[in-house]
Amino acid sequence: MAVKAANLLEKTPEQSDGALHWKLLTGRNAMLKISVYGICDEDGWHIINYLRTLTEA
């Protein structure tokens, strides 16, 4: 059964960069850790930086 994705524009502003990075690295609930998709630690930080640009708009 598919899981509905969270609205990241609502969820990310209240969380620190470190908290988001930890969730990307370890996974959470139905979300797999980023290494499963071949995404490295450094790219995880790039993803967070990109999400921050979306919340600034």
mmCIF file of the C-alpha atoms, coordinates in Angstrom:
data_MODEL
# 
_entry.id   MODEL 
# 
loop_
_atom_site.group_PDB 
_atom_site.id 
_atom_site.type_symbol 
_atom_site.label_atom_id 
_atom_site.label_alt_id 
_atom_site.label_comp_id 
_atom_site.label_asym_id 
_atom_site.label_entity_id 
_atom_site.label_seq_id 
_atom_site.pdbx_PDB_ins_code 
_atom_site.Cartn_x 
_atom_site.Cartn_y 
_atom_site.Cartn_z 
_atom_site.occupancy 
_atom_site.B_iso_or_equiv 
_atom_site.pdbx_formal_charge 
_atom_site.auth_seq_id 
_atom_site.auth_comp_id 
_atom_site.auth_asym_id 
_atom_site.auth_atom_id 
_atom_site.pdbx_PDB_model_num 
ATOM 1  C CA . MET A 1 1  ? 0.000  0.000  0.000  1.00 0.00 ? 1  MET A CA 1 
ATOM 2  C CA . ALA A 1 2  ? 1.368  3.408  -0.969 1.00 0.00 ? 2  ALA A CA 1 
ATOM 3  C CA . VAL A 1 3  ? 2.085  5.985  1.715  1.00 0.00 ? 3  VAL A CA 1 
ATOM 4  C CA . LYS A 1 4  ? 1.129  9.604  1.122  1.00 0.00 ? 4  LYS A CA 1 
ATOM 5  C CA . ALA A 1 5  ? 4.200  11.834 1.057  1.00 0.00 ? 5  ALA A CA 1 
ATOM 6  C CA . ALA A 1 6  ? 4.495  14.598 3.632  1.00 0.00 ? 6  ALA A CA 1 
ATOM 7  C CA . ASN A 1 7  ? 4.225  18.220 2.556  1.00 0.00 ? 7  ASN A CA 1 
ATOM 8  C CA . LEU A 1 8  ? 7.848  19.216 3.067  1.00 0.00 ? 8  LEU A CA 1 
ATOM 9  C CA . LEU A 1 9  ? 7.096  22.924 2.756  1.00 0.00 ? 9  LEU A CA 1 
ATOM 10 C CA . GLU A 1 10 ? 5.040  22.619 5.945  1.00 0.00 ? 10 GLU A CA 1 
ATOM 11 C CA . LYS A 1 11 ? 7.331  20.237 7.822  1.00 0.00 ? 11 LYS A CA 1 
ATOM 12 C CA . THR A 1 12 ? 10.866 21.548 7.252  1.00 0.00 ? 12 THR A CA 1 
ATOM 13 C CA . PRO A 1 13 ? 10.896 25.138 8.587  1.00 0.00 ? 13 PRO A CA 1 
ATOM 14 C CA . GLU A 1 14 ? 10.458 24.028 12.202 1.00 0.00 ? 14 GLU A CA 1 
ATOM 15 C CA . GLN A 1 15 ? 13.268 21.452 12.081 1.00 0.00 ? 15 GLN A CA 1 
ATOM 16 C CA . SER A 1 16 ? 16.995 22.071 12.306 1.00 0.00 ? 16 SER A CA 1 
ATOM 17 C CA . ASP A 1 17 ? 19.288 21.130 9.440  1.00 0.00 ? 17 ASP A CA 1 
ATOM 18 C CA . GLY A 1 18 ? 20.864 18.493 11.670 1.00 0.00 ? 18 GLY A CA 1 
ATOM 19 C CA . ALA A 1 19 ? 17.491 16.911 12.468 1.00 0.00 ? 19 ALA A CA 1 
ATOM 20 C CA . LEU A 1 20 ? 16.581 16.725 8.786  1.00 0.00 ? 20 LEU A CA 1 
ATOM 21 C CA . HIS A 1 21 ? 19.980 15.266 7.907  1.00 0.00 ? 21 HIS A CA 1 
ATOM 22 C CA . TRP A 1 22 ? 19.659 12.593 10.602 1.00 0.00 ? 22 TRP A CA 1 
ATOM 23 C CA . LYS A 1 23 ? 16.226 11.616 9.247  1.00 0.00 ? 23 LYS A CA 1 
ATOM 24 C CA . LEU A 1 24 ? 17.633 11.360 5.713  1.00 0.00 ? 24 LEU A CA 1 
ATOM 25 C CA . LEU A 1 25 ? 20.525 9.195  6.915  1.00 0.00 ? 25 LEU A CA 1 
ATOM 26 C CA . THR A 1 26 ? 18.534 6.847  9.126  1.00 0.00 ? 26 THR A CA 1 
ATOM 27 C CA . GLY A 1 27 ? 15.107 6.839  7.512  1.00 0.00 ? 27 GLY A CA 1 
ATOM 28 C CA . ARG A 1 28 ? 11.878 7.240  9.377  1.00 0.00 ? 28 ARG A CA 1 
ATOM 29 C CA . ASN A 1 29 ? 8.720  5.138  9.359  1.00 0.00 ? 29 ASN A CA 1 
ATOM 30 C CA . ALA A 1 30 ? 7.958  4.296  5.695  1.00 0.00 ? 30 ALA A CA 1 
ATOM 31 C CA . MET A 1 31 ? 10.804 6.514  4.423  1.00 0.00 ? 31 MET A CA 1 
ATOM 32 C CA . LEU A 1 32 ? 13.953 4.519  3.663  1.00 0.00 ? 32 LEU A CA 1 
ATOM 33 C CA . LYS A 1 33 ? 17.393 5.921  4.410  1.00 0.00 ? 33 LYS A CA 1 
ATOM 34 C CA . ILE A 1 34 ? 18.940 7.835  1.504  1.00 0.00 ? 34 ILE A CA 1 
ATOM 35 C CA . SER A 1 35 ? 21.804 5.369  1.039  1.00 0.00 ? 35 SER A CA 1 
ATOM 36 C CA . VAL A 1 36 ? 19.251 2.844  -0.273 1.00 0.00 ? 36 VAL A CA 1 
ATOM 37 C CA . TYR A 1 37 ? 18.860 5.167  -3.267 1.00 0.00 ? 37 TYR A CA 1 
ATOM 38 C CA . GLY A 1 38 ? 22.616 5.634  -3.730 1.00 0.00 ? 38 GLY A CA 1 
ATOM 39 C CA . ILE A 1 39 ? 22.603 9.144  -2.241 1.00 0.00 ? 39 ILE A CA 1 
ATOM 40 C CA . CYS A 1 40 ? 25.723 9.958  -0.217 1.00 0.00 ? 40 CYS A CA 1 
ATOM 41 C CA . ASP A 1 41 ? 25.991 11.961 3.001  1.00 0.00 ? 41 ASP A CA 1 
ATOM 42 C CA . GLU A 1 42 ? 27.210 15.114 1.235  1.00 0.00 ? 42 GLU A CA 1 
ATOM 43 C CA . ASP A 1 43 ? 24.316 15.011 -1.219 1.00 0.00 ? 43 ASP A CA 1 
ATOM 44 C CA . GLY A 1 44 ? 21.982 14.758 1.773  1.00 0.00 ? 44 GLY A CA 1 
ATOM 45 C CA . TRP A 1 45 ? 23.174 18.212 2.806  1.00 0.00 ? 45 TRP A CA 1 
ATOM 46 C CA . HIS A 1 46 ? 22.533 19.481 -0.726 1.00 0.00 ? 46 HIS A CA 1 
ATOM 47 C CA . ILE A 1 47 ? 18.962 18.176 -0.490 1.00 0.00 ? 47 ILE A CA 1 
ATOM 48 C CA . ILE A 1 48 ? 18.456 20.065 2.777  1.00 0.00 ? 48 ILE A CA 1 
ATOM 49 C CA . ASN A 1 49 ? 19.873 23.258 1.272  1.00 0.00 ? 49 ASN A CA 1 
ATOM 50 C CA . TYR A 1 50 ? 17.478 22.881 -1.655 1.00 0.00 ? 50 TYR A CA 1 
ATOM 51 C CA . LEU A 1 51 ? 14.511 22.374 0.681  1.00 0.00 ? 51 LEU A CA 1 
ATOM 52 C CA . ARG A 1 52 ? 15.495 25.536 2.547  1.00 0.00 ? 52 ARG A CA 1 
ATOM 53 C CA . THR A 1 53 ? 15.359 27.538 -0.692 1.00 0.00 ? 53 THR A CA 1 
ATOM 54 C CA . LEU A 1 54 ? 11.783 26.325 -1.230 1.00 0.00 ? 54 LEU A CA 1 
ATOM 55 C CA . THR A 1 55 ? 10.663 27.466 2.212  1.00 0.00 ? 55 THR A CA 1 
ATOM 56 C CA . GLU A 1 56 ? 12.171 30.934 1.696  1.00 0.00 ? 56 GLU A CA 1 
ATOM 57 C CA . ALA A 1 57 ? 9.895  31.679 -1.258 1.00 0.00 ? 57 ALA A CA 1 
# 
